[in-house]
């Protein structure tokens, strides 16, 4: 259960969220505004996942922030609240096999396009975390924002949707391949993960291109 904020702490949180709405307010006259972000560009295993979210105007979700700044428990709570309050949200998933085939950047763009295309109504403005996504309509206004997941409520919501969705997938993969510890490190190159790779070799969800690059760098 989330701790209830009162008084000065509530005012501070509302002020923080108001500052994170600056881009949504700036572009709302253009039409429907959406935030988009990804999770899982860096791991050695598992998919890359994108989230896209349209929040209603003046939507208030306390504690909304860059998913990396939140505890797993808080992310889960916010994930549920985002699903409940969002006008629309979507996810896109690109497999490790396809990451190896087309490279992680192109796979990330593909996941983002998948997530975007699931939104209803179709957005006119896309707030991105520091990228411009190729392959979308030229009429779409794309706004790349450096560290956008900490500056925009829509991108923050998208980062949480992407992160929690991917974490859930990695927890399911942990049941299939328990020797690798995916539920703990989520596929990142921790010491425990690298030790498991040395002992057991690669499993079907490892990104071969990432492992080979890491081994060459040693």
Buried (B, 14 or more C-beta within 10 A) or exposed (E): EEEEBEEEEEEEBEEEBEEBBEBBEEBBEEBBBBBBBBBBEEBBBBBBBBBBBBBEEEBBBBBBBBBEEBEEEBBBBBBEBBEEBBBBBBBBBBBBBBBBEEEBEBBBBBBBBBBBEEBEEBBBBBBBBEBEBEEBEEEBBBBEBEEBBBBBBBBBBBBBBBBBBBBEBBEEBBEEBEEBBBBEBBBBBBEEBBEBBEEEEEBEBBBEBBBEEBEEEE
